[in-house]
C-alpha cells in the first residue's frame, strides 16, 4: 500500500484536482457495491492508500462542501414505486415550482430545470423531478397535489420499466473517450417492489442517513446499530441479507458536481438527458446496447408518451464540455445503428438549475407528511 503523510489540521487539500483526492473519489463515488462492514477501509484498499488518510481527506471534502453527502444508498426502485416526472409550468412560476419541490416535498429527489436546443416535442416541460411514493400510496394523487400546489398546467409520470446503467463516478468519467463501452451488454435490472419487515425498515432507516463529518470513522456501523437499538452483529446480519436481496445500492460519496466549489472548481458543467424512440418490442435490446457506454450514469426504459414523441429509452451523461457530451451521444447513436436498432426519434434535454437530495421512501414518513399538508394518505397506490 502506498505511504502518504497525513497533513496537519487546517492544511488538508479539499479540491478534486488534488491527486490524492481524485484517487480516492475514483473509488468512493461508485466502486463500493452493496453493504460492506468497513466502507472507509474498503475505499482505502481500492485507492491503495492508508485508511487514516482516506478518512482525513473525506472529512475535509465533506466539511468544505466539495462532497455534498456520504451515505449508503438503497435500490429505491425496489423499495418504493418511483418515476421521472416532467412538469409544464408557466414561465413566471417555474422558479417557485422548483423551490417548492426542493424545500417542501421530501419525496422528490433530483429537481432540474431543463431546456432543449430547439423547439421540440416536450420542450415546454421545463421542470423535471425524480419521485418516490412509498408503497400503499398513490403517485397520481401525489402528483396532482404537487401540480395544484405549484401551479403546473400538466405533468407526465414516467416510471422506469427496466434499468440498464446505474452509477455516478463523475471524476472517473472525465477522461472517458466518446464510444468507450464494455464488451458485454448493459445489465437489465427490474423494478419489482420488495416487502420489508419492521426490523428491516429500522435497519434501512439507520443505514441510509447521511454521515456527518464526525461520523467518518473506522467501523462506522457501530453507532448506527446503537441508533437502531440493535447489537452490531444483528445490524450487520440484517444489512447483509438486504444486500443479498439487491435492496442495498452502493456506499457512495456524492460530489457537488454542478455548483462550483469554494475555489471555483466544477466536477461537471453539462447534464444531458438523452431521449431515443426505438421500435416497440426492442426497448430492452436497445437499452442493453445503450447501457454498454461508460459515460452514462443512468439508462432506463421509460415511456415518454405523446408529449415526448413516444420516446422509450432514456439515459443521462455529464461532462465539462457541451460538444464532447454531444460526441458521446453521436457515438451511442452510431452504435445503435451498427447494432441494427432503428432510432425513430431522438432528442437531448440539457440540465440547468438543479438540486439533488435523497427521496424519502418510508411509509411512516409519508403518512406524517401527508397529514401535515392536508393530503389524505388513505388513497391506495396508483
C-alpha positions as CSV (number, residue, x, y, z in Angstrom):
1,X,0.0,0.0,0.0
2,X,1.3,3.5,-0.9
3,X,2.6,5.5,2.0
4,X,1.3,9.1,2.1
5,X,1.9,11.5,5.0
6,X,-1.2,12.8,6.8
7,X,-1.2,16.6,6.9
8,X,-1.8,18.7,10.0
9,X,-5.3,20.0,10.6
10,X,-6.1,23.1,8.5
11,X,-3.7,22.1,5.7
12,X,-5.8,19.3,4.2
13,X,-6.5,19.7,0.5
14,X,-10.2,19.5,-0.3
15,X,-10.3,20.1,-4.1
16,X,-11.0,17.3,-6.5
17,X,-8.0,18.4,-8.6
18,X,-5.7,17.3,-5.8
19,X,-4.2,13.9,-7.0
20,X,-4.8,12.1,-3.7
21,X,-8.4,13.3,-3.5
22,X,-9.0,12.3,-7.2
23,X,-7.6,8.9,-6.5
24,X,-10.0,8.5,-3.5
25,X,-13.0,9.8,-5.4
26,X,-12.4,7.5,-8.4
27,X,-13.2,4.6,-5.9
28,X,-15.6,6.2,-3.5
29,X,-18.1,7.6,-5.9
30,X,-19.4,4.3,-7.3
31,X,-17.0,1.4,-6.7
32,X,-18.2,0.2,-3.3
33,X,-21.1,-2.0,-4.2
34,X,-23.6,-3.3,-1.8
35,X,-23.1,-3.4,2.0
36,X,-19.6,-3.7,3.4
37,X,-18.6,-3.8,7.1
38,X,-15.8,-1.3,6.8
39,X,-16.6,1.1,3.9
40,X,-13.8,3.5,4.5
41,X,-11.3,0.7,4.8
42,X,-12.7,-0.7,1.5
43,X,-12.2,2.7,-0.2
44,X,-8.7,2.9,1.1
45,X,-8.0,-0.6,-0.2
46,X,-9.3,0.3,-3.7
47,X,-7.3,3.6,-3.8
48,X,-4.2,1.9,-2.3
49,X,-4.0,4.5,0.4
50,X,-3.9,4.3,4.2
51,X,-7.4,4.4,5.8
52,X,-6.5,7.2,8.1
53,X,-5.6,9.4,5.1
54,X,-8.8,8.5,3.3
55,X,-10.8,9.4,6.4
56,X,-8.9,12.7,6.7
57,X,-9.5,13.7,3.1
58,X,-13.2,12.6,3.0
59,X,-13.8,14.7,6.2
60,X,-12.1,17.7,4.6
61,X,-14.0,17.4,1.3
62,X,-17.4,16.9,3.2
63,X,-16.7,19.9,5.5
64,X,-15.8,22.1,2.6
65,X,-18.8,21.2,0.5
66,X,-16.9,19.6,-2.3
67,X,-18.6,16.3,-1.3
68,X,-22.3,17.1,-0.6
69,X,-23.1,13.9,1.2
70,X,-21.7,10.5,2.1
71,X,-24.2,7.7,2.6
72,X,-25.2,4.1,2.0
73,X,-27.5,4.2,-1.0
74,X,-30.5,2.0,-1.4
75,X,-32.0,0.5,-4.5
76,X,-35.0,2.8,-4.1
77,X,-36.7,1.5,-7.2
78,X,-37.2,-1.8,-5.4
79,X,-38.4,-0.2,-2.1
80,X,-40.9,2.4,-3.3
81,X,-42.6,3.0,-6.7
82,X,-40.7,5.7,-8.5
83,X,-40.9,7.7,-11.6
84,X,-39.3,10.6,-13.6
85,X,-41.9,13.4,-13.7
86,X,-41.8,16.2,-16.3
87,X,-43.8,19.3,-15.3
88,X,-45.2,22.0,-17.6
89,X,-45.5,25.2,-15.6
90,X,-45.9,28.9,-16.7
91,X,-42.6,30.7,-17.0
92,X,-43.4,33.0,-14.2
93,X,-44.0,30.1,-11.8
94,X,-41.0,27.9,-12.8
95,X,-38.6,29.1,-10.1
96,X,-41.2,29.0,-7.4
97,X,-42.2,25.5,-8.5
98,X,-38.6,24.4,-8.4
99,X,-38.2,25.8,-4.9
100,X,-41.3,24.0,-3.7
101,X,-40.1,20.6,-5.0
102,X,-36.8,21.1,-3.3
103,X,-37.9,22.5,0.0
104,X,-41.4,21.1,0.7
105,X,-41.6,17.7,-1.0
106,X,-39.4,15.1,0.8
107,X,-40.3,12.5,-1.9
108,X,-38.9,14.4,-4.8
109,X,-35.2,13.8,-5.3
110,X,-33.4,15.3,-8.3
111,X,-35.0,18.6,-9.2
112,X,-33.8,20.1,-12.5
113,X,-34.8,22.8,-14.9
114,X,-34.2,21.5,-18.4
115,X,-34.1,23.0,-21.9
116,X,-33.6,21.9,-25.5
117,X,-31.5,23.4,-28.2
118,X,-34.7,23.9,-30.4
119,X,-38.4,23.9,-30.1
120,X,-39.1,20.2,-30.0
121,X,-41.9,17.9,-28.6
122,X,-41.9,18.3,-24.9
123,X,-39.7,21.3,-24.7
124,X,-42.4,23.2,-22.8
125,X,-41.9,20.7,-20.0
126,X,-39.1,22.6,-18.2
127,X,-39.2,21.2,-14.7
128,X,-38.1,17.6,-14.2
129,X,-38.1,15.7,-10.9
130,X,-37.5,12.1,-9.7
131,X,-40.2,11.0,-7.4
132,X,-40.7,8.1,-4.9
133,X,-44.0,7.5,-3.3
134,X,-43.9,4.7,-0.7
135,X,-45.8,1.5,-1.0
136,X,-49.5,1.8,-0.3
137,X,-49.9,5.4,-1.5
138,X,-50.9,7.0,-4.8
139,X,-48.3,8.5,-7.1
140,X,-51.0,10.0,-9.3
141,X,-52.7,11.6,-6.3
142,X,-49.3,12.9,-5.1
143,X,-48.5,14.5,-8.4
144,X,-52.0,16.0,-8.6
145,X,-51.4,17.6,-5.2
146,X,-48.0,19.0,-6.3
147,X,-49.4,20.3,-9.5
148,X,-52.1,22.3,-7.7
149,X,-49.5,23.5,-5.2
150,X,-47.1,24.9,-7.7
151,X,-49.5,25.9,-10.5
152,X,-48.3,23.3,-13.0
153,X,-50.5,23.1,-16.1
154,X,-49.6,19.5,-16.9
155,X,-47.3,16.7,-15.9
156,X,-46.1,13.4,-17.3
157,X,-45.3,10.4,-15.0
158,X,-42.6,8.1,-16.5
159,X,-41.9,5.0,-14.3
160,X,-38.8,3.1,-15.1
161,X,-39.7,-0.3,-16.6
162,X,-36.1,-1.5,-16.6
163,X,-32.7,-0.1,-15.7
164,X,-29.6,-0.6,-17.9
165,X,-27.0,1.5,-16.2
166,X,-26.8,3.0,-12.7
167,X,-23.7,4.7,-11.3
168,X,-22.0,8.0,-10.7
169,X,-18.2,8.2,-11.0
170,X,-18.0,11.8,-12.3
171,X,-14.3,12.0,-11.5
172,X,-13.6,8.7,-13.2
173,X,-15.7,9.6,-16.3
174,X,-13.9,12.9,-17.0
175,X,-11.3,11.0,-19.0
176,X,-13.7,8.7,-21.0
177,X,-13.5,9.0,-24.7
178,X,-16.6,9.0,-26.9
179,X,-17.6,5.5,-27.9
180,X,-15.9,3.8,-24.9
181,X,-18.1,0.9,-24.0
182,X,-18.0,-2.5,-22.4
183,X,-17.7,-5.8,-24.3
184,X,-20.8,-7.0,-22.5
185,X,-24.3,-5.6,-22.9
186,X,-25.7,-3.4,-20.2
187,X,-27.3,-5.1,-17.3
188,X,-31.1,-5.4,-17.2
189,X,-32.4,-4.6,-13.7
190,X,-36.0,-4.9,-12.9
191,X,-38.1,-2.6,-10.6
192,X,-40.1,-5.1,-8.6
193,X,-41.0,-3.9,-5.2
194,X,-39.7,-5.8,-2.2
195,X,-41.7,-6.1,1.0
196,X,-39.7,-5.5,4.2
197,X,-40.3,-6.3,7.8
198,X,-40.4,-3.6,10.5
199,X,-36.9,-4.7,11.6
200,X,-35.6,-4.4,8.1
201,X,-37.1,-0.9,7.8
202,X,-35.4,0.0,11.1
203,X,-32.0,-1.0,9.9
204,X,-32.5,0.7,6.5
205,X,-33.5,3.9,8.2
206,X,-30.3,4.0,10.1
207,X,-28.2,2.8,7.2
208,X,-29.3,5.4,4.7
209,X,-28.9,8.5,6.9
210,X,-26.1,10.8,5.7
211,X,-22.8,10.8,7.5
212,X,-21.7,13.9,9.4
213,X,-18.0,14.8,9.4
214,X,-17.6,13.3,12.9
215,X,-19.1,10.0,11.8
216,X,-16.5,9.4,9.2
217,X,-14.5,6.9,11.3
218,X,-13.4,3.3,11.2
219,X,-16.2,0.8,11.9
220,X,-19.0,3.4,11.3
221,X,-21.8,1.0,11.6
222,X,-21.3,0.5,15.4
223,X,-23.0,3.8,16.2
224,X,-25.8,3.2,13.6
225,X,-26.5,-0.2,15.2
226,X,-26.9,1.6,18.6
227,X,-29.2,4.1,17.0
228,X,-31.4,1.3,15.7
229,X,-31.3,-0.4,19.1
230,X,-29.5,-3.5,17.9
231,X,-26.4,-5.4,18.6
232,X,-23.8,-4.7,15.9
233,X,-23.8,-8.3,14.8
234,X,-27.6,-8.3,14.3
235,X,-27.4,-5.0,12.4
236,X,-24.8,-6.3,10.1
237,X,-26.7,-9.6,9.6
238,X,-29.8,-7.7,8.5
239,X,-27.8,-5.3,6.3
240,X,-26.1,-8.2,4.6
241,X,-29.4,-10.0,4.0
242,X,-30.9,-6.8,2.4
243,X,-27.8,-6.5,0.3
244,X,-28.2,-10.1,-0.9
245,X,-31.8,-9.3,-1.9
246,X,-30.5,-6.4,-4.0
247,X,-32.1,-3.8,-1.8
248,X,-28.8,-2.1,-0.9
249,X,-27.1,0.0,-3.6
250,X,-23.6,1.3,-3.2
251,X,-21.7,3.1,-0.4
252,X,-21.0,6.5,-2.1
253,X,-19.6,9.9,-1.8
254,X,-21.7,12.4,-3.8
255,X,-19.9,15.4,-5.2
256,X,-21.4,18.8,-5.6
257,X,-21.0,18.4,-9.3
258,X,-22.9,21.3,-10.9
259,X,-22.3,24.1,-8.4
260,X,-18.7,25.4,-8.2
261,X,-16.7,24.7,-5.1
262,X,-15.3,27.5,-2.8
263,X,-12.3,27.6,-5.1
264,X,-14.5,27.8,-8.2
265,X,-13.9,24.2,-9.4
266,X,-16.7,22.2,-11.0
267,X,-16.8,18.5,-11.4
268,X,-19.2,18.7,-14.4
269,X,-20.9,21.6,-16.2
270,X,-23.3,19.9,-18.6
271,X,-26.0,17.4,-17.6
272,X,-27.7,15.8,-20.6
273,X,-30.8,13.7,-20.6
274,X,-30.8,11.7,-23.9
275,X,-34.1,10.5,-25.4
276,X,-34.5,7.8,-28.1
277,X,-37.5,6.2,-29.6
278,X,-36.9,2.7,-30.9
279,X,-39.5,0.3,-32.3
280,X,-41.9,-1.2,-29.8
281,X,-40.7,-4.5,-28.5
282,X,-37.0,-3.6,-28.9
283,X,-36.7,-1.4,-25.8
284,X,-34.7,-4.0,-23.8
285,X,-32.4,-4.8,-26.7
286,X,-31.7,-1.1,-27.3
287,X,-31.3,-0.4,-23.6
288,X,-28.7,-3.1,-23.3
289,X,-26.7,-1.5,-26.1
290,X,-27.0,2.0,-24.7
291,X,-26.1,0.7,-21.3
292,X,-22.7,-0.5,-22.5
293,X,-21.4,3.0,-22.8
294,X,-19.1,4.1,-19.9
295,X,-20.1,7.8,-20.0
296,X,-23.6,7.1,-18.8
297,X,-24.6,7.4,-15.2
298,X,-28.1,6.2,-15.8
299,X,-30.0,4.4,-18.6
300,X,-33.7,3.3,-18.5
301,X,-36.7,2.1,-20.4
302,X,-39.2,4.8,-19.7
303,X,-42.3,5.6,-21.9
304,X,-42.4,9.3,-22.7
305,X,-45.8,9.2,-24.3
306,X,-47.1,11.6,-27.0
307,X,-45.8,14.6,-25.0
308,X,-42.3,13.4,-25.9
309,X,-42.8,11.8,-29.3
310,X,-43.2,8.4,-27.7
311,X,-39.6,8.0,-26.7
312,X,-38.9,4.9,-24.7
313,X,-35.2,4.8,-23.9
314,X,-33.5,7.5,-21.8
315,X,-30.0,8.0,-20.4
316,X,-28.0,10.6,-18.5
317,X,-24.5,11.8,-19.2
318,X,-22.4,14.6,-17.6
319,X,-19.4,16.5,-18.9
320,X,-17.5,19.7,-18.7
321,X,-17.7,20.4,-22.5
322,X,-21.0,20.5,-24.3
323,X,-19.6,19.5,-27.7
324,X,-17.9,16.5,-26.1
325,X,-21.2,15.4,-24.5
326,X,-22.8,15.6,-27.9
327,X,-19.9,13.5,-29.3
328,X,-20.7,10.8,-26.7
329,X,-24.3,11.0,-27.8
330,X,-23.3,10.6,-31.5
331,X,-21.2,7.6,-30.6
332,X,-24.1,5.9,-28.9
333,X,-26.4,6.7,-31.9
334,X,-23.8,5.2,-34.3
335,X,-23.5,2.1,-32.1
336,X,-27.3,1.6,-32.2
337,X,-27.3,1.9,-36.0
338,X,-24.5,-0.6,-36.2
339,X,-26.4,-3.0,-33.9
340,X,-29.3,-2.8,-36.3
341,X,-31.6,-1.0,-34.0
342,X,-33.5,1.9,-35.7
343,X,-33.8,5.2,-33.9
344,X,-37.1,6.7,-34.9
345,X,-36.6,9.9,-33.0
346,X,-34.0,11.4,-30.6
347,X,-33.6,14.5,-28.5
348,X,-31.4,16.0,-25.8
349,X,-32.7,17.8,-22.7
350,X,-30.0,19.9,-21.0
351,X,-29.9,20.4,-17.3
352,X,-29.7,23.9,-15.9
353,X,-30.6,24.9,-12.3
354,X,-30.6,21.7,-10.2
355,X,-30.7,20.4,-6.7
356,X,-30.2,16.8,-5.7
357,X,-31.4,15.2,-2.4
358,X,-32.4,11.7,-1.4
359,X,-36.0,10.8,-1.8
360,X,-37.7,9.7,1.4
361,X,-39.2,6.2,1.0
362,X,-40.6,5.4,4.4
363,X,-44.3,4.8,4.5
364,X,-44.4,6.1,8.1
365,X,-42.8,9.4,7.0
366,X,-45.2,9.7,4.0
367,X,-48.3,9.4,6.3
368,X,-46.9,12.0,8.6
369,X,-46.1,14.4,5.7
370,X,-49.5,13.8,4.0
371,X,-51.3,14.6,7.3
372,X,-49.2,17.8,7.7
373,X,-50.2,19.2,4.3
374,X,-53.8,18.1,4.4
375,X,-53.5,15.3,1.8
376,X,-55.4,12.2,3.0
377,X,-52.8,9.4,2.9
378,X,-55.5,6.8,2.8
379,X,-55.7,6.6,-1.0
380,X,-54.5,3.3,-2.4
381,X,-51.5,3.1,-4.7
382,X,-52.0,4.1,-8.4
